[in-house]
C-alpha cells in the first residue's frame, strides 16, 4: 500500500473517530470504514487532495473533442 494512500486512510479513520465522539476500542472499525471509503473514492475517480477527476468515458458519445 503506497504511503500516501495509507496516510489518506489514517486521516479519514481519525476523522471518523472524531465524528463518532472519540470512542475507545473501535480503531479497527474506523480503519476498515476509512479504507472502504477511500477505495470507493478511488473507484469513482476522486483524489484525496480534494480534487475530482472525471470518470473515464462510458462510450463513444461521451468523448469530448
C-alpha positions in Angstrom: 0.0 0.0 0.0 1.6 3.3 -1.0 2.4 5.7 1.8 0.1 8.5 0.5 -2.9 6.1 0.4 -2.1 4.8 3.8 -1.9 8.4 5.1 -5.3 9.2 3.5 -6.8 6.2 5.2 -5.2 7.2 8.5 -6.6 10.7 8.3 -10.1 9.5 7.3 -10.1 7.0 10.1 -9.2 9.7 12.6 -12.0 11.9 11.2 -14.5 9.1 11.6 -13.2 8.5 15.2 -13.7 12.2 16.0 -17.1 12.4 14.3 -18.2 9.4 16.5 -17.2 11.2 19.7 -13.7 9.7 20.1 -14.8 6.2 21.4 -12.2 3.9 22.6 -11.7 0.4 21.3 -13.0 0.9 17.8 -9.8 1.7 15.9 -10.0 -1.3 13.6 -13.6 -0.5 12.7 -12.7 3.1 11.9 -9.7 1.9 9.8 -11.8 -0.5 7.8 -14.5 2.0 7.2 -12.0 4.6 6.1 -10.3 2.1 3.8 -13.6 1.2 2.2 -14.4 4.9 1.7 -11.0 5.6 0.2 -11.4 2.6 -2.1 -14.8 3.9 -3.2 -13.5 7.3 -3.8 -10.7 5.9 -5.9 -13.2 3.8 -7.9 -15.2 7.0 -8.6 -12.1 8.9 -9.6 -12.0 11.2 -6.5 -8.5 12.2 -5.5 -7.8 12.8 -1.8 -6.3 16.2 -2.3 -9.9 17.3 -2.6 -9.9 17.4 -6.4 -12.3 15.5 -8.5 -11.1 13.6 -11.6 -13.8 12.8 -14.1 -14.6 9.1 -14.6 -13.5 7.6 -17.9 -16.0 7.9 -20.7 -18.6 5.2 -20.8 -18.9 5.1 -24.6 -18.1 6.9 -27.9 -20.8 9.5 -27.3 -19.2 10.6 -24.1 -15.9 11.7 -25.6 -15.2 15.4 -25.8 -13.3 16.9 -28.7 
